[in-house]
């Protein structure tokens, strides 16, 4: 019988980017990545396909399977064929890597018919992100928001989930997604140390539950150091957004809105180049599924 696993993990948005500080906060959103992992009899040979964006490098999803194999010491028994498909734009700051790693790790564990705790699955995906060079900090905050949903605060250096909070469901998240991609591996991490103390202020706001202040402040800080125009976020705030700012390392801009301000903020975003994605908060946990 074919040993196969299917799983889904969700998207996320930045509240506080952890690259400068080593601590971060993120918010689960209702975008998704699905993964299929089929075991083969070719030991340690894995082949991945990203069906929704075939031009992208599949090394992350391949490294994720190898990390799971190593964890269970089964690389001498199995290889794998991996397929992922997603509605999360790749390399735009929307945590596509974290969602892919989580979904693939879960699917691999399912294919192996093994058991593992949630944080260990997240950590294996983080290890794979380091292995494949798609992260500077491991993006543990993004991975936790993708896997658990809600708002998460994390210590990325210690890989510690500091808190997880569920927010009201009557909030909408708008993303302005430019066509141009931006890869985390290309960022000069040393340059970001100059704003570490400022990012720490944003993180303290998040600790005190002021998530929207933290998101906006973080966005302005990282936009200034990475060379992005902050006017999109500022205009969104003037139009009534609860929060607005750069998502991850960009170029996507996040705007958090209530039902009565969606239209006004959307009009702002429509004046700029890029696709607009409208979604909701996600509080569902990543999971395996049957078909």
C-alpha positions as CSV (number, residue, x, y, z in Angstrom):
1,X,0.0,0.0,0.0
2,X,1.3,3.5,-0.9
3,X,2.4,5.5,2.1
4,X,1.1,9.0,1.6
5,X,0.3,12.0,3.7
6,X,-1.7,15.1,2.9
7,X,-1.7,18.3,5.1
8,X,-2.5,21.9,5.2
9,X,-1.0,24.9,6.9
10,X,-2.0,28.5,6.9
11,X,-0.6,32.0,6.0
12,X,0.5,34.7,8.4
13,X,1.3,38.4,8.6
14,X,4.0,40.2,10.4
15,X,3.3,42.2,13.6
16,X,7.0,42.5,14.6
17,X,9.7,41.3,12.3
18,X,12.2,39.2,14.3
19,X,15.3,39.8,12.1
20,X,16.7,42.7,14.0
21,X,15.7,41.7,17.5
22,X,15.6,37.9,17.6
23,X,12.0,38.2,19.0
24,X,8.9,38.6,16.9
25,X,5.2,38.5,16.6
26,X,2.9,37.4,13.8
27,X,-0.7,36.9,13.0
28,X,-2.4,33.9,11.4
29,X,-4.4,34.7,8.2
30,X,-6.8,32.5,6.2
31,X,-4.5,31.8,3.3
32,X,-3.2,28.2,2.8
33,X,-0.6,25.8,1.5
34,X,-1.4,22.1,1.0
35,X,1.2,19.4,0.7
36,X,1.3,15.8,-0.5
37,X,4.1,13.5,0.5
38,X,4.4,10.0,-1.0
39,X,7.1,7.7,0.3
40,X,9.3,5.7,-2.1
41,X,11.8,2.9,-1.8
42,X,14.7,5.1,-2.9
43,X,16.5,5.9,0.4
44,X,17.1,9.6,1.1
45,X,16.2,10.6,-2.5
46,X,13.5,13.3,-2.4
47,X,11.9,15.3,-5.3
48,X,9.7,18.3,-4.8
49,X,7.3,20.2,-7.0
50,X,5.6,23.5,-6.3
51,X,2.6,23.2,-8.5
52,X,1.3,26.7,-7.9
53,X,4.6,28.3,-8.8
54,X,6.8,25.8,-10.7
55,X,9.6,28.3,-11.3
56,X,10.4,28.5,-7.6
57,X,13.2,26.5,-6.0
58,X,11.8,23.3,-4.2
59,X,14.8,22.9,-1.9
60,X,12.9,24.0,1.2
61,X,10.2,21.3,0.9
62,X,12.9,18.7,0.1
63,X,15.0,19.7,3.1
64,X,11.9,19.5,5.3
65,X,11.2,15.9,4.3
66,X,14.9,15.0,5.0
67,X,14.7,16.7,8.4
68,X,11.7,14.6,9.3
69,X,13.5,11.4,8.0
70,X,16.5,12.3,10.2
71,X,14.3,12.9,13.2
72,X,12.8,9.4,12.9
73,X,16.0,7.8,11.6
74,X,14.3,6.4,8.5
75,X,16.4,8.0,5.7
76,X,18.0,4.6,5.0
77,X,14.5,3.2,4.3
78,X,12.6,5.9,2.3
79,X,12.7,8.6,-0.3
80,X,9.8,10.8,-1.2
81,X,7.9,12.6,-3.9
82,X,6.5,16.0,-2.7
83,X,3.9,18.3,-4.2
84,X,2.7,21.6,-2.8
85,X,0.0,24.0,-4.0
86,X,-0.9,27.3,-2.4
87,X,-2.8,30.6,-2.7
88,X,0.0,32.4,-0.9
89,X,2.2,34.5,-3.2
90,X,5.8,33.4,-3.0
91,X,8.6,35.8,-1.8
92,X,6.3,38.7,-1.0
93,X,6.6,38.6,2.8
94,X,3.4,36.5,3.3
95,X,5.1,33.5,5.0
96,X,4.9,31.1,2.1
97,X,8.0,29.3,3.3
98,X,6.7,28.8,6.8
99,X,3.4,27.5,5.6
100,X,5.1,25.1,3.1
101,X,7.5,23.8,5.7
102,X,4.7,23.2,8.2
103,X,2.4,21.5,5.7
104,X,5.2,19.3,4.3
105,X,6.5,18.3,7.8
106,X,3.0,17.3,8.8
107,X,2.3,15.3,5.6
108,X,5.6,13.5,6.0
109,X,4.9,12.5,9.6
110,X,1.5,11.3,8.4
111,X,3.0,9.3,5.6
112,X,5.4,7.6,8.0
113,X,2.5,6.9,10.4
114,X,4.5,8.5,13.2
115,X,3.5,10.7,16.2
116,X,5.2,14.0,17.1
117,X,4.2,17.1,19.1
118,X,3.3,20.3,17.4
119,X,6.3,22.4,18.4
120,X,8.7,19.7,17.2
121,X,7.0,19.8,13.8
122,X,7.4,23.6,13.7
123,X,11.0,23.2,14.7
124,X,11.8,20.7,12.0
125,X,10.4,23.2,9.4
126,X,12.6,25.9,10.9
127,X,15.6,23.6,10.7
128,X,14.8,23.0,7.0
129,X,14.5,26.7,6.4
130,X,18.0,27.2,7.7
131,X,19.2,24.2,5.7
132,X,17.8,25.7,2.5
133,X,18.9,29.3,3.2
134,X,15.5,30.9,3.0
135,X,15.7,32.5,6.5
136,X,17.9,34.6,8.6
137,X,16.3,34.0,12.0
138,X,14.5,30.7,11.4
139,X,11.2,32.6,11.2
140,X,9.9,30.8,14.3
141,X,7.4,33.5,14.8
142,X,6.0,33.1,11.3
143,X,6.0,29.3,11.6
144,X,4.1,29.4,14.8
145,X,1.5,31.8,13.5
146,X,1.1,29.6,10.4
147,X,0.8,26.4,12.4
148,X,-1.3,27.5,15.4
149,X,-3.2,30.6,14.1
150,X,-4.1,33.7,16.1
151,X,-1.5,36.1,17.4
152,X,1.8,34.6,18.5
153,X,4.8,36.2,20.3
154,X,8.0,34.2,20.1
155,X,11.7,34.2,21.1
156,X,13.2,33.0,17.8
157,X,16.6,32.5,19.2
158,X,15.4,30.2,21.9
159,X,12.5,28.8,19.7
160,X,10.1,29.6,22.5
161,X,6.4,30.3,22.0
162,X,5.9,33.1,24.5
163,X,2.1,33.6,24.0
164,X,-0.7,32.8,21.7
165,X,-3.8,34.9,21.6
166,X,-7.2,34.6,19.8
167,X,-8.6,37.8,18.4
168,X,-12.2,38.8,17.5
169,X,-13.3,37.4,14.2
170,X,-14.8,40.7,12.8
171,X,-11.5,41.9,11.5
172,X,-10.4,41.8,7.8
173,X,-6.9,41.8,6.5
174,X,-6.0,43.4,3.2
175,X,-2.7,42.8,1.5
176,X,-1.3,44.9,-1.3
177,X,1.0,42.4,-3.1
178,X,3.4,43.9,-5.7
179,X,4.6,41.8,-8.6
180,X,8.2,42.1,-7.7
181,X,9.6,39.3,-5.4
182,X,12.0,39.9,-2.5
183,X,13.9,37.0,-0.9
184,X,14.9,37.0,2.8
185,X,18.4,35.6,2.0
186,X,19.2,38.8,0.1
187,X,18.8,41.0,3.1
188,X,21.8,42.5,4.9
189,X,21.1,41.5,8.5
190,X,23.9,43.6,9.9
191,X,22.3,46.7,8.5
192,X,19.1,46.0,10.5
193,X,21.0,46.1,13.8
194,X,20.8,49.9,13.6
195,X,17.1,49.7,14.3
196,X,17.1,47.0,17.0
197,X,16.2,49.4,19.8
198,X,13.3,50.7,17.8
199,X,12.0,47.3,17.0
200,X,12.2,46.5,20.7
201,X,9.7,49.3,21.3
202,X,7.3,47.7,18.8
203,X,7.8,44.3,20.5
204,X,7.0,45.8,23.9
205,X,3.8,47.2,22.5
206,X,2.9,43.7,21.3
207,X,3.7,42.2,24.7
208,X,1.2,44.7,26.2
209,X,-1.5,43.7,23.7
210,X,-1.2,46.7,21.5
211,X,-0.9,44.6,18.4
212,X,-2.0,47.2,15.9
213,X,0.3,49.8,17.2
214,X,3.2,47.3,17.1
215,X,2.3,46.3,13.5
216,X,2.2,49.8,12.2
217,X,5.4,50.9,14.1
218,X,7.3,47.8,12.9
219,X,6.2,48.5,9.4
220,X,7.5,52.1,9.4
221,X,10.8,51.0,11.0
222,X,11.5,48.2,8.5
223,X,10.3,50.3,5.5
224,X,12.8,53.0,6.3
225,X,15.8,50.6,6.6
226,X,14.8,48.4,3.6
227,X,14.0,51.3,1.3
228,X,10.2,51.0,1.0
229,X,7.8,53.8,0.7
230,X,5.7,54.2,3.9
231,X,3.0,56.3,2.2
232,X,0.8,53.3,1.5
233,X,0.6,52.4,5.2
234,X,0.2,56.0,6.2
235,X,-2.6,56.6,3.8
236,X,-4.3,53.4,4.9
237,X,-4.2,54.5,8.5
238,X,-5.6,57.9,7.5
239,X,-8.4,56.1,5.7
240,X,-9.4,54.3,9.0
241,X,-7.2,51.1,9.1
242,X,-6.6,49.7,12.6
243,X,-3.0,49.0,11.5
244,X,-0.9,49.1,8.4
245,X,2.7,48.3,7.6
246,X,5.3,46.3,5.7
247,X,4.7,42.5,5.9
248,X,7.9,40.6,6.6
249,X,10.8,41.9,4.5
250,X,8.3,43.1,2.0
251,X,7.3,44.1,-0.5
252,X,3.7,43.3,0.6
253,X,1.9,45.9,2.7
254,X,-0.7,44.7,5.3
255,X,-3.7,46.7,6.3
256,X,-5.9,45.5,9.2
257,X,-9.5,46.9,8.9
258,X,-12.9,46.6,10.4
259,X,-16.0,46.0,8.3
260,X,-16.9,49.7,8.2
261,X,-13.5,50.8,6.9
262,X,-12.8,48.1,4.3
263,X,-14.0,50.1,1.3
264,X,-12.1,53.3,2.2
265,X,-8.8,51.5,2.8
266,X,-9.3,49.4,-0.4
267,X,-9.6,52.6,-2.4
268,X,-6.2,53.7,-1.0
269,X,-4.6,50.4,-2.0
270,X,-6.1,50.5,-5.5
271,X,-4.1,53.6,-6.3
272,X,-0.9,51.6,-6.1
273,X,0.5,48.8,-8.3
274,X,-0.1,45.3,-7.1
275,X,-2.8,42.8,-6.4
276,X,-5.1,43.2,-3.5
277,X,-5.8,40.1,-1.4
278,X,-8.7,40.2,1.1
279,X,-8.8,37.6,3.8
280,X,-9.7,37.0,7.4
281,X,-7.9,36.1,10.6
282,X,-7.1,32.4,11.0
283,X,-7.4,30.6,14.3
284,X,-7.3,27.0,12.8
285,X,-4.3,24.8,13.5
286,X,-2.4,23.2,10.7
287,X,-3.7,19.6,10.1
288,X,-3.6,16.5,8.1
289,X,-6.5,15.6,5.9
290,X,-7.8,12.7,3.8
291,X,-8.3,14.0,0.3
